[in-house]
């Protein structure tokens, strides 16, 4: 699922392969003695084969959408409510799992039995068009998890893709209330020591300094 399918379709070499299944984490632990359950906000299984670790997740549903369906006697959620996803252990179907993901190009599944790509989110069209596009409303997706803005930039830079216009507009809108914390070093390499943690507001500053630079996606 996800990035490995995207990379193979783009002619790139995946750095790893993630697995999704209808089996729950306890089911996987019963099936594989070499299994370790990790995570709290997002529980998944690491299955060990020698030096290799196969990361295996259970199909999820979007917890916010389930709450909308069953909460407050069906009353619509106010527009001002917090959409940030704080828990992600609501299990669901394969299609629900695809639709809860951030971008169409990472919502693709590969069925190892049939040898076919399963596309619930029109991701194949965006692979062909080389576009980064959110699944559903970009504003909702970014309010659920603001780090998705940085993921869009990363995918565009690493895979040499363009960002779909409406997704791009929502990312670079001035005054957007998205905040992330970045840990950086002077050399720009992954931090080992002497690190500085900076909190930056994603909005007009990101639009001006990153999106308008000559190599805007690789700048970040």
Secondary structure, 3 states (H helix, E strand, C coil): CCHHHHHHHCCCCCCCCEEEECCCHHHHHHHCCCEEEECCCCCEEEEEECCEEEEEEECECCHHHHHHHHCHHHCCCCCCCCCCCCCCCCECCHHHHHHCCCEHHHCEEEECCCCEEEECCCHHHHHHHCEECECCCHHHHHHHCCHHHHHHHHHHHHHCCEECHHHHHHHCCCCCCEEEEEEECCCCCCCCCCCEEEEEEECHHHHHHHHCCCCHHHHC
